[in-house]
Amino acid sequence: MSGAALTSPATPPPAEASARPSPPSSRSGRRLSASRVAAWWWSLPALVVVALVHYAAVVAGAGYAFTDFNGFRVRSFVGWANFREIFTGAAPLTALTNTFVIAISFLVLTNVIGMAFAVALNRTLKTRYVLRVLLFAPVVLSPLAVSYVWKFLFQQTGPINQVLGAVGLEGLQRTWLGDPGTVVPAIIVVMVWQHVGLTMVIYIAGLANVPVESEEAAAIDGAGPFDRFRHVTLPALRPTVVVASTLILVQGLRVFDQVQALTGGGPFGASDTLATSIYKETFVNGRFGFGAAMALVMTVLVLICAGVQMLLLREKGDD
Amino acid sequence: MFRYSKGTAGREIGMVLVTLVFVLPLLILLNVSLKTSGDSIAESGFTLADPVSGSGFAEAVGGEGQYSLLRGAINSAVITGGTVLVLIALGSITAFTLTRITSRLSRVAFGAVLLAIVLPSQLSLVPLYSGMRQLDLLGTRTGMVLLYSGMLMPLAVFLYSGFTRSLLKEYEEAAQMEGAGRFTIFSRIVFPLLGPATGTVAIFAGLIVWNDFFTSLVFLNGSDAVTLPVVVYSFVGALVSKWNVVFAAVILSMVPILTAYVFAQKQFMQGFAGGVKG
């Protein structure tokens, strides 16, 4: 997981909201006692670091997006030229499309499979703890290491083509990472394999909040396993679905490690994503300004996703 | 109700099979790493290593300079350890301060810290790169500790704040009665009570920093401070298809994390599920 990829989409904690409407007298009373246990300046070092590394840097980065900064100096402001290139150039558009395809497929597959695993391993199975530990294991490994394992599996003479040959599906054999038609799905497979354990544990935690009594009641009323899932379990999981989806979607939008390790963006840019293009344009081609513009596009996409999640969660709270 | 029935047994067998297929890549990884170079290229990944050979591991360990796994591991350990310490020290006290002081300014500051969690690091990359270069911190372990601490501080404050908010004030008040100073109260009473959060922060931040490839590639590539993922990346790039060596290097880079995982599976899984839920 690159950078702060694991970061959870923050939801405003409810305690904060409930503290606000309290009457002024009790509030100032609490503030007095509070100031006796904590000094405001204790938070300064962390706040300064966050202000510099996140806010100042993001603002400066956004500024560079409108220049032809080459890493050493800004020669001129170029207005919207960088953005025009992103949305009209063939290579940036491929990167943009790939990023969307990867993020959406990653989102759907990881959530569906992770939820299926969670439901299957939720109760009664004797081996459920062992299986959970094994299915979660890839989550803790570095995406880079995982990608090298899969690079071997995807080889022309690799295990996947061997299995296909052994079961008489020679027609499906191909050089998965060298074929522009299969390279993006192959990358998605690697990402899903590594992350279903993550959504699985999130959903297992969510399922713990679904009372077994309501499932039993539904079962007594004659609901089959599928109906129970559809009408009892799934609605109760809704907030968990929103949180897990946003987490996975944001990770998908910024995917770098897997692509860089599996294909380096190849063949001929067919598997480039926004993050790999940003890296290439900035640090290989020295086009810092253009790289910053792509990063700004990516940031806006991520913020939109986080915003939508906040709205969905709030909607739920109003019900 | 929901007892172990025939259907459950079927589900159990099914899930065991699914899990076996699921971990097959990891078994192939181990198998191929134990082959000779020739076998690892010529043979199928399913053919068991015969003879079992340590040559892959020997060659992986023997890498020098920018290919030295040992140097990468030391750098990774120093940078990961340093970052986790800074995050625990500053994250805990900042979360405590911001959740205990209920002024409007404190709430705004807290909100700004949380919002920073979702800002992708890619946009801040270029200014941070230029800034680090001006401060001569590019390619240094100190620079990386500062950088990672800044990048992950919002996450640490967020994880700690869930705990500091639910902390009973009675303990602090009792210590106050005894005449304890503010910092003593925090360091002797509050911080020990935050133990579970400290564990979660250490696991989360430790994993992210140890496994991070993108940031260390940008800020460290070609320097003496390269971390393990960058070393593995350069190493594999130079090896072409000596899969036994590649996989030995990959396994060696995984060992510390896998060891920690084996001993603390529950904490890992709960940390992820809980940390993500908030």
Interface residues (C-beta under 8 A of the other chain):
Chain A: M1 S2 G3 A4 A5 L6 T7 S8 P9 A10 T11 P12 P13 A15 E16 A19 R27 R30 R31 S33 A34 S35 R36 V37 A38 A39 W40 W42 S43 P45 A46 L47 V49 V50 A51 L52 V53 H54 Y55 A56 A57 V58 A60 G61 A62 Y64 F69 G71 F117 A120 L121 R123 T124 L125 K126 T127 L131 R132 V133 L134 L135 F136 A137 P138 V139 V140 L141 S142 P143 L144 A145 Y148 V149 W150 F152 L153 T157 G158 P159 Q162 W193 L198 V201 I202 I204 A205 G206 V212 E215 E216 A219 T240 V243 A244 L247 V250 L253 R254 F256 D257 Q260 A261 L274 A275 I278 Y279 T282 F283 F288 G291 A292 A295 L296 M298 T299 V302 L303 A306
Chain B: M1 F2 R3 Y4 T8 R11 E12 G14 M15 V16 T19 F22 V23 P25 L26 I28 L29 V32 S44 G45 F46 L90 G91 I93 T94 F96 T97 L98 R100 I101 T102 S103 S106 R107 A109 F110 G111 A112 V113 L114 L115 A116 I117 V118 L119 P120 S121 Q122 L123 S124 L125 V126 P127 L128 Y129 S130 G131 L146 L147 S149 G150 M151 L152 M153 P154 L155 V157 F158 S161 G162 R165 K169 E172 E173 Q176 R182 I185 F186 V190 F204 L207 I208 W210 N211 D212 F213 F214 T215 L217 V218 P229 V232 Y233 V236 W243 V246 F247 V250 S253 M254 I257 L258 A260 Y261 Q265 F268 M269 Q270 F272 A273 G274 G275 V276 K277 G278
